Amino acid sequence: MQNRVLLIEDDDELRELLTRYLTNQGFTVREAANGRDGLALAVGQDCDIVVLDIMLPDINGLDVLRELRGQTHLPVILLTARGDETDRIVGFEVGADDYIPKPCNPRELVARLQALLRRIAWDQKSDVDATRTYGDLRVEPGQRRIYQDDAPLELTATEYEVLQVLLAHAGSVVRKTDLMQWALGRRLEAYDRTLDMHISNLRKKLGNDDPPRIETIRGLGYSYRVPAA
């Protein structure tokens, strides 16, 4: 992992500010001022992680994200308008790993990037033979893949982290505060629905079990229920 960031942002002043700050923090930054150029760079795998503004001049950032998800598994952090919950919800549904509201605090962006890249790097160093099975799910840490009945689940980097933490504690309650820290690498803040959206997406991808295999334990957190064979 080389900490290569692709920054897709049409605001020249903000893009230059973030590029300068990230570079000073040890990141290698590639820039794109529009969605088409950003897609070309991302699909060429010239980066390890993408920072994507939703409001772009040529292609809506959410459409860029859809294209990315169809062609790569790169982790993506969205830059969204402050208070625009709809964009955030749709962004998570399409496949974003995290979001930061604008105006963006460069220090917060660095913290989010480092947390996401750190989790990916840790998994890549893990034992590639350490396969774990939970009913119809099989976790392959070396591949950063989870299979359901031998078919790979199409998960974002963060969805993978959330699900593998829940699986590791299957049958037990994982508190939201702990899950947020372990899977996303940051504290759970008031009114932050990031984790809820990832759980919702995972339930859809795992199928319509009744009761759901990821159970909400009101006031505490979540628990993964291994379906009966």
ChimeraX attribute file (.defattr): number of C-alpha atoms within 10 A of each C-alpha:
attribute: neighborCount
match mode: 1-to-1
recipient: residues
	/A:1	10
	/A:2	11
	/A:3	17
	/A:4	18
	/A:5	23
	/A:6	25
	/A:7	25
	/A:8	29
	/A:9	26
	/A:10	20
	/A:11	15
	/A:12	11
	/A:13	10
	/A:14	14
	/A:15	17
	/A:16	14
	/A:17	12
	/A:18	21
	/A:19	21
	/A:20	14
	/A:21	16
	/A:22	20
	/A:23	13
	/A:24	10
	/A:25	11
	/A:26	11
	/A:27	18
	/A:28	16
	/A:29	19
	/A:30	17
	/A:31	18
	/A:32	20
	/A:33	18
	/A:34	23
	/A:35	26
	/A:36	16
	/A:37	12
	/A:38	23
	/A:39	19
	/A:40	13
	/A:41	17
	/A:42	23
	/A:43	17
	/A:44	11
	/A:45	14
	/A:46	13
	/A:47	21
	/A:48	19
	/A:49	22
	/A:50	25
	/A:51	22
	/A:52	27
	/A:53	28
	/A:54	24
	/A:55	18
	/A:56	19
	/A:57	14
	/A:58	12
	/A:59	13
	/A:60	14
	/A:61	24
	/A:62	24
	/A:63	14
	/A:64	22
	/A:65	26
	/A:66	15
	/A:67	14
	/A:68	22
	/A:69	20
	/A:70	12
	/A:71	13
	/A:72	14
	/A:73	17
	/A:74	19
	/A:75	23
	/A:76	27
	/A:77	25
	/A:78	25
	/A:79	24
	/A:80	23
	/A:81	17
	/A:82	13
	/A:83	10
	/A:84	10
	/A:85	13
	/A:86	9
	/A:87	19
	/A:88	26
	/A:89	16
	/A:90	13
	/A:91	25
	/A:92	25
	/A:93	16
	/A:94	18
	/A:95	26
	/A:96	27
	/A:97	24
	/A:98	23
	/A:99	21
	/A:100	19
	/A:101	16
	/A:102	13
	/A:103	11
	/A:104	15
	/A:105	11
	/A:106	16
	/A:107	13
	/A:108	11
	/A:109	19
	/A:110	15
	/A:111	12
	/A:112	19
	/A:113	23
	/A:114	15
	/A:115	17
	/A:116	23
	/A:117	18
	/A:118	15
	/A:119	17
	/A:120	20
	/A:121	12
	/A:122	11
	/A:123	16
	/A:124	15
	/A:125	10
	/A:126	14
	/A:127	11
	/A:128	13
	/A:129	10
	/A:130	10
	/A:131	12
	/A:132	15
	/A:133	14
	/A:134	15
	/A:135	13
	/A:136	13
	/A:137	20
	/A:138	20
	/A:139	22
	/A:140	20
	/A:141	22
	/A:142	16
	/A:143	12
	/A:144	17
	/A:145	17
	/A:146	23
	/A:147	15
	/A:148	16
	/A:149	11
	/A:150	10
	/A:151	10
	/A:152	13
	/A:153	16
	/A:154	17
	/A:155	21
	/A:156	24
	/A:157	24
	/A:158	22
	/A:159	23
	/A:160	22
	/A:161	22
	/A:162	20
	/A:163	21
	/A:164	21
	/A:165	17
	/A:166	20
	/A:167	22
	/A:168	15
	/A:169	14
	/A:170	18
	/A:171	15
	/A:172	13
	/A:173	16
	/A:174	21
	/A:175	15
	/A:176	19
	/A:177	15
	/A:178	16
	/A:179	22
	/A:180	19
	/A:181	14
	/A:182	16
	/A:183	22
	/A:184	23
	/A:185	18
	/A:186	16
	/A:187	14
	/A:188	17
	/A:189	10
	/A:190	6
	/A:191	6
	/A:192	10
	/A:193	14
	/A:194	18
	/A:195	21
	/A:196	14
	/A:197	18
	/A:198	24
	/A:199	19
	/A:200	13
	/A:201	18
	/A:202	22
	/A:203	16
	/A:204	11
	/A:205	13
	/A:206	14
	/A:207	10
	/A:208	10
	/A:209	11
	/A:210	7
	/A:211	9
	/A:212	16
	/A:213	19
	/A:214	22
	/A:215	16
	/A:216	17
	/A:217	13
	/A:218	7
	/A:219	8
	/A:220	12
	/A:221	15
	/A:222	22
	/A:223	20
	/A:224	22
	/A:225	19
	/A:226	16
	/A:227	14
	/A:228	6
	/A:229	5
